[in-house]
């Protein structure tokens, strides 16, 4: 899809699934905020599911990787995420009932 906003930022996204793998690509522009760079942004993410695990590997326009792993235990979801570009991540669990 394509989107734009009132500050003239725009975005384009595409998804594809083939042979059990998903590919998501996002391309867009960003306006400069305080201490931020303006310009073109990009993100490509590859994902799949294997034995109850959801796995995703992404790369931004600086080729900084991000990785996530989720495991669903039927109401309890365990997850881990790390983004090298932001140098941060998270580990946790969510409970649904």
N, C-alpha and C positions, 0 to 999 in steps of 0.2 A: 504494500500500500504506500501511498504518498500522503504526507501531511505538511502543513505550514502553520505558523502562528503569527501573532501581531507584531513580533519583533523581526519578522522576515527570516526566521530560522526555518529550515525545511528538513524533511527526513524521508527516506525511502527504505522500505524493508521487503525482504523476500524470504520465503521458507520453502524447503523441499525435503521430502522424505523418500529414501530409496534403500532397499535391502536392510531394513532395520535401523538405519542411521538417519538422523535429522540434521539439516544444515540451515542455519539462520544467518542472514547477512543484513546489516543495518548500515546505511550511509546517510550522513546528514551534515548540517552546518550548525555552528554555535556562535552566538554573539559573545563578545568579550565582557566578562564581569570583572569585579575587583580581583586583581592578581591572577587572572585567567587569560588563556590564549584563545583567540577567535580563529575559526577556520573550519576545515572539513574534518569530520570525525567518522570513524569506521569501526565496526565490530563484526567478527565472524565467529560463530559458535557451532561446534559439532557435538551431537548428543546421541546417546543410545541407552538402552536398558538391557541389563544382563543379570540373570538369576535374582531378580528383585531389586537390584541396584540401578539407580538412574545416574548416569555418568555424563558430564559435560566438560568440554575443553574449549575455551574461547581465546581469541587474540584481538587486541585493539589496534588502532592505526599506528602505534609505536611498536607493534609486535610483542607487547607485554602480555603474558598468558594469564588466564584465570581458569580455575578448575573447581568443579563441584561434584560431590558424591552425596546421594540421598538413598536411604533404605527405609522402606515402609514395612512395619510390623503389624499392619492391620489396626490402625488407630494411633499408633505411636510411630512417628517419623523421625529418624535420626538423620542429621545432615552435617556436612562440612563444606566450607567454601574458602577459597583464597584467591585474591587478585593481586598479582605482582605489580601492576601499574599503580595501585593505591597503597601497596605494601600493607594490606590488612586482610583479615579473614574472620570466619566465625565457625563455631562448632556448637551444635545444640540439638534439642529434641522438641517436637511439638506433639501434643496429645489431643486427639479429637474423640469426642464421645457424644 
